[in-house]
Amino acid sequence: MPTMLTKLISQIDAHLAWRREIDRALAESTFGRLAANDGKLMARLRAGRQITVEKMGQVQAWIAADRKACLAALKREAPSKQEAA
């Protein structure tokens, strides 16, 4: 059974993969710095280090906000891409 830590790593990996798919890639260190003010967040999580429930919530909230911001940016860019074609 996956632990909360494993689920969080999977959520982060999925978000980073999604960003790569939409040509807005983030390095793991950049993600950690933006989401939790910790550039080594992913390395620490992968090493099995625990984080607080508050920090986990902060990371998950950042993912949700970032996804929303990326989708809004893509929506704004869509008309200009169609005009260029």
C-alpha positions in Angstrom: 0.0 0.0 0.0 1.5 3.3 -1.0 2.4 5.7 1.8 1.4 9.4 1.8 5.0 10.2 0.9 4.9 7.8 -2.1 1.6 9.3 -3.2 3.1 12.9 -3.0 6.1 11.9 -5.0 3.8 10.4 -7.6 1.7 13.6 -7.7 4.8 15.7 -8.2 6.2 13.4 -10.9 2.8 13.5 -12.7 2.7 17.2 -12.5 6.2 17.6 -13.8 5.5 15.2 -16.7 2.3 17.1 -17.6 4.3 20.4 -17.7 6.8 18.7 -20.0 4.0 17.7 -22.3 2.7 21.2 -22.6 6.2 22.6 -23.2 6.5 24.3 -19.8 9.0 22.0 -18.2 10.3 22.6 -14.7 13.4 20.9 -13.2 12.7 19.1 -9.9 14.9 21.6 -8.0 12.9 24.5 -9.5 9.7 22.8 -8.6 10.8 22.3 -5.0 12.0 25.9 -4.7 8.7 27.3 -6.1 6.4 24.9 -4.3 8.1 24.6 -0.9 11.0 27.0 -0.8 13.3 23.9 -0.9 15.3 23.2 -4.0 16.2 19.7 -2.6 12.7 18.8 -1.8 12.4 15.9 -4.3 15.8 14.5 -3.4 14.8 14.5 0.2 11.5 12.9 -0.5 13.1 10.2 -2.6 15.6 9.6 0.2 12.7 8.8 2.5 12.8 12.0 4.5 9.4 13.0 6.0 7.7 16.4 5.6 5.0 18.0 7.7 1.4 17.7 6.8 1.4 21.5 6.4 4.3 21.3 3.9 2.5 18.5 2.0 -0.6 20.7 1.8 1.5 23.6 0.6 3.0 21.5 -2.2 -0.4 20.1 -3.3 -1.9 23.6 -3.2 1.0 24.9 -5.3 0.5 22.1 -7.9 -3.2 22.9 -8.2 -2.5 26.7 -8.6 0.3 26.0 -11.1 -1.9 23.8 -13.2 -4.6 26.4 -13.2 -2.1 29.1 -14.2 -0.6 27.0 -17.0 -4.0 26.2 -18.4 -5.0 29.9 -18.4 -1.7 30.8 -20.1 -2.3 28.1 -22.8 -5.8 29.4 -23.3 -4.5 33.0 -23.8 -1.8 31.7 -26.2 -4.1 29.5 -28.3 -5.6 32.3 -30.5 -2.1 33.7 -31.4 -0.9 30.3 -32.4 -3.9 29.8 -34.7 -3.4 33.2 -36.2 0.3 32.4 -37.0 -0.8 29.2 -38.8 
